[in-house]
């Protein structure tokens, strides 16, 4: 049913957030085993802030993401500037933050979270009308499909201008039509239920940001260069230690966001949250 399809997307959203951060770590040739424990720890902190101390989610969420970034940067510091293998550093983080989660929560779950916080993982975009089809979602789907087709055309023209071989116009049109049909078809499934989930919009922004970072920026090219050949990258003037430090800080922030999404989904901060999810993140990257 449409409900099952929508709920499946909601349940797997935190995996995609983790994978976005893990992508950069893997590109550097490293691995982060601590992401599941960081998720649980940040979820526990969010429970203390919002459930016990009644801190507004608008303040608690940035604080939690900042804590995750600090944790990631702390681990990246040992990897980048002391040369300790990331496997060892993050394995220590896995054990340490899992234990700290137990300490923070006292072995118990904290619930419930404020309703507005739960909307991060369970909410849907508002509709413009009361019709059976979610109009705002359909409009967004058509715009996204048009943007995807335009991006394909722009890439083709750029390759053509640089004298690269490109597919024929007929083949391009077939590919463009298929892209539009798939995108609008998926959108219709959501629109016939309750529309796009809020978390799907967040994921779209994250994916677009990481695609831009890795494909269109100097930092993205430096990450690929560092992972491909660290010595050559250093001789080219790339500050590989700084890149490694920044990437692990980013991974910590993404793990924190994933922990918040999971806590909002469960409507509880639990000591068992995030168990073995670092393996899911690495698998999702590939």
C-alpha positions in Angstrom: 0.0 0.0 0.0 1.0 3.7 -0.2 1.2 3.7 3.6 3.7 0.9 3.6 5.9 2.5 0.9 5.9 5.8 2.8 6.7 4.2 6.1 9.5 2.2 4.6 11.1 5.5 3.4 10.7 7.1 6.8 12.2 4.1 8.6 15.4 4.1 6.4 16.0 7.8 6.3 18.6 7.8 9.1 20.6 5.2 7.1 20.9 7.6 4.2 22.0 10.5 6.4 24.8 8.3 7.9 25.8 7.1 4.4 26.2 10.7 3.2 28.7 11.4 5.9 30.4 8.0 5.6 30.9 8.6 1.8 33.6 11.2 2.4 35.3 9.0 5.0 35.4 6.1 2.6 36.7 8.3 -0.2 39.7 9.1 2.1 40.3 5.4 2.5 39.2 5.4 6.2 36.3 4.0 8.1 34.2 5.2 11.1 33.0 2.5 13.4 31.7 4.9 16.0 28.7 6.3 14.1 26.1 4.0 15.8 27.3 4.8 19.3 27.5 8.5 18.5 23.9 8.3 17.3 22.9 6.8 20.6 24.9 9.3 22.6 23.5 12.3 20.8 20.0 10.9 21.1 20.5 10.6 24.8 21.7 14.2 25.0 18.6 15.3 23.0 16.4 13.4 25.5 18.1 15.1 28.5 17.6 18.5 26.8 14.1 18.2 25.5 12.4 15.7 27.8 14.1 16.4 31.2 15.1 20.1 30.8 12.3 21.2 28.4 14.7 22.9 26.1 13.1 24.1 22.8 13.8 21.7 19.9 14.9 24.8 17.9 17.8 25.2 20.3 18.4 21.5 21.2 18.8 20.3 17.7 21.7 22.7 16.8 23.4 21.9 20.1 23.2 18.2 19.5 24.6 18.5 15.9 27.4 20.7 17.3 28.2 18.0 19.9 28.3 15.4 17.1 30.7 17.6 15.0 33.0 18.0 18.1 33.1 14.3 18.6 33.9 13.7 15.0 36.6 16.4 15.0 38.1 14.9 18.2 38.4 11.5 16.5 39.7 13.1 13.3 42.4 14.9 15.2 44.0 11.7 16.3 43.7 10.2 12.8 45.0 13.2 10.9 47.7 14.7 13.2 48.9 11.6 15.1 48.6 9.0 12.3 46.6 6.6 14.4 44.6 4.3 12.2 40.9 5.3 12.0 39.9 1.8 12.7 41.5 1.9 16.1 40.3 5.5 17.0 36.7 4.9 16.0 36.6 1.5 17.6 37.6 3.2 20.8 34.8 5.8 20.1 32.3 3.0 19.5 33.0 1.5 23.0 33.3 4.8 24.8 30.2 6.5 23.5 28.1 3.4 23.9 29.2 3.4 27.6 28.5 7.1 28.0 25.0 6.6 26.6 24.3 4.2 29.4 25.7 6.6 31.9 23.7 9.6 30.6 20.4 7.6 30.4 21.0 5.5 33.5 20.2 2.4 31.5 16.6 3.7 30.9 14.7 5.3 28.0 13.5 8.9 27.9 10.2 9.8 26.3 8.1 11.4 25.0 9.7 14.1 22.8 7.9 17.3 21.9 5.5 16.9 19.0 7.3 19.4 16.8 10.5 17.4 17.2 8.7 14.2 16.2 7.7 15.9 12.9 11.3 15.7 11.8 10.9 12.0 11.1 7.2 11.5 11.0 5.7 14.7 9.6 4.6 15.5 6.1 4.5 18.7 4.0 1.3 20.6 4.3 -1.2 20.5 1.5 -2.5 23.5 -0.5 -6.0 22.1 -1.0 -8.3 19.4 0.5 -8.3 17.3 -2.6 -7.4 13.5 -2.6 -4.1 14.3 -4.4 -1.5 16.3 -2.4 -1.1 19.3 -4.8 2.1 20.7 -3.3 3.9 17.4 -3.6 2.9 17.0 -7.2 4.1 20.6 -8.0 7.5 19.8 -6.3 7.8 16.5 -8.1 7.3 18.1 -11.5 9.8 20.8 -10.7 12.4 18.3 -9.5 11.8 16.2 -12.6 12.4 19.3 -14.8 15.5 20.1 -12.8 16.9 16.6 -13.3 16.3 16.6 -17.0 17.8 20.1 -17.3 20.9 18.9 -15.4 21.2 15.9 -17.8 21.0 18.3 -20.8 23.5 20.7 -19.3 26.0 17.9 -18.6 25.6 16.6 -22.2 26.1 20.1 -23.7 29.2 20.7 -21.5 30.7 17.3 -22.6 29.9 18.1 -26.2 31.5 21.5 -26.1 34.6 19.9 -24.6 34.7 17.5 -27.5 33.8 14.4 -25.5 31.7 11.7 -27.1 28.0 12.0 -26.0 24.9 9.9 -26.7 22.7 10.7 -29.6 19.8 13.1 -29.2 17.3 10.3 -29.5 19.0 8.3 -26.7 19.2 11.4 -24.6 15.4 12.1 -25.1 14.6 8.5 -24.1 16.7 8.8 -20.9 15.2 12.2 -20.1 11.6 10.9 -20.6 12.4 7.9 -18.4 13.8 10.1 -15.7 10.7 12.3 -15.7 8.3 9.4 -15.7 10.1 7.7 -12.7 10.3 10.9 -10.7 6.7 11.9 -11.3 5.5 8.3 -10.7 7.2 8.2 -7.4 5.8 11.6 -6.5 2.3 10.4 -7.4 2.6 7.6 -4.9 3.5 10.0 -2.2 0.9 12.5 -3.3 -1.9 9.9 -3.2 -1.1 9.3 0.5 0.0 12.3 2.6 2.5 13.9 0.4 6.3 14.2 0.7 7.6 13.4 4.2 9.6 16.2 5.9 12.5 13.9 6.2 12.5 13.2 2.5 12.9 16.9 1.8 15.8 17.0 4.3 17.4 14.1 2.6 17.0 15.7 -0.8 18.8 18.8 0.5 21.6 16.7 2.0 22.1 14.6 -1.2 22.1 17.8 -3.4 24.7 19.4 -1.0 27.0 16.4 -1.0 26.7 16.0 -4.8 27.7 19.7 -5.2 30.5 19.3 -2.8 32.1 16.2 -4.3 31.6 17.2 -8.0 31.7 21.0 -8.1 34.1 22.3 -5.4 37.8 22.4 -4.8 37.3 20.7 -1.4 35.6 17.8 -3.1 38.5 17.3 -5.6 40.9 17.5 -2.8 39.1 14.7 -0.9 39.3 12.5 -4.0 43.0 13.3 -4.5 43.8 12.6 -0.9 42.0 9.3 -0.9 43.6 8.3 -4.3 47.2 9.1 -3.4 48.0 10.9 -0.1 51.7 11.5 -0.9 50.9 12.9 -4.3 48.2 15.1 -2.9 50.6 16.5 -0.3 53.2 17.2 -3.0 50.5 19.0 -4.9 50.0 21.4 -2.0 46.8 19.8 -0.6 46.6 20.0 3.2 45.7 16.3 3.7 45.7 16.5 7.5 43.2 19.4 7.5 41.0 17.5 4.9 41.0 14.4 7.1 40.2 16.4 10.2 37.3 18.2 8.5 35.8 15.0 7.0 35.7 13.3 10.4 34.1 16.4 11.9 31.5 16.3 9.2 30.9 12.5 9.8 30.2 13.3 13.5 27.6 16.0 12.5 25.9 13.6 10.2 25.9 10.8 12.8 24.3 13.3 15.2 21.6 14.3 12.7 20.9 10.6 12.1 20.7 10.0 15.9 18.1 12.9 16.1 16.1 11.4 13.3 16.1 8.0 14.9 15.1 9.5 18.3 12.2 11.4 16.6 11.1 8.3 14.8 11.1 6.2 18.0 9.8 9.1 20.1 12.4 8.0 22.7 16.1 8.1 23.5 17.2 4.6 24.2 20.6 3.1 25.2 20.3 0.5 22.4 19.8 3.0 19.6 22.2 2.8 16.7 23.5 -0.7 17.6 25.5 -2.1 14.6 24.3 0.8 12.4 27.9 1.7 11.4 27.8 -1.5 9.2 24.6 -0.3 7.5 26.2 3.1 6.8 29.3 1.5 5.2 27.1 -0.9 3.1 24.9 2.0 2.0 27.9 4.0 0.7 28.7 1.2 -1.8 
